[in-house]
């Protein structure tokens, strides 16, 4: 995984998810994708809330 993608997911995990990225990745690989919608914030994520490193990633 590219480092900049990891920064975004690390921030999202820390602030919204109750499971780590490897577990989420595994579950989506097994076809279980419903939980992602349940974990995501109900409202848009404002870029200003992201860490500086995650904001700079593409």
NORVEN-V498619 format. One record per pair of residues at least 24 apart in sequence whose ideal C-beta (glycine too) atoms are under 10 Angstrom apart, sorted by the first residue. I is the first residue (numbers start at 1). GAP is how many residues later the second one is. D is the distance in Angstrom with one decimal. If there is no record, write none. Layout:
((I,GAP,D) (I,GAP,D))
This chain:
((1,24,8.8) (2,55,8.3) (2,56,8.8) (3,50,9.2) (3,54,7.8) (4,49,8.2) (4,50,8.1) (4,52,7.6) (4,53,3.1) (4,54,5.9) (5,49,9.7) (5,52,6.8) (5,53,8.6) (6,47,9.9) (6,48,9.4) (6,51,8.4) (7,43,8.5) (7,44,7.0) (7,45,9.6) (7,46,4.9) (7,47,4.5) (7,48,9.0) (7,49,8.2) (7,50,4.9) (8,37,9.6) (8,42,7.3) (8,43,9.1) (8,45,9.2) (8,46,4.9) (8,47,9.1) (8,49,5.8) (8,50,9.4) (9,45,8.8) (9,48,10.0) (10,41,8.3) (10,43,8.9) (10,44,7.5) (11,34,9.1) (11,38,8.4) (11,39,5.5) (11,40,5.3) (11,42,8.3) (11,43,4.5) (11,44,9.3) (11,46,9.5) (12,27,8.7) (12,28,8.3) (12,29,8.7) (12,33,7.7) (12,38,8.8) (12,42,8.5) (13,26,9.2) (14,37,8.9) (15,26,8.4) (15,30,8.8) (15,34,7.7) (15,35,9.1) (15,36,9.6) (16,24,6.9) (16,25,5.5) (16,29,8.4))
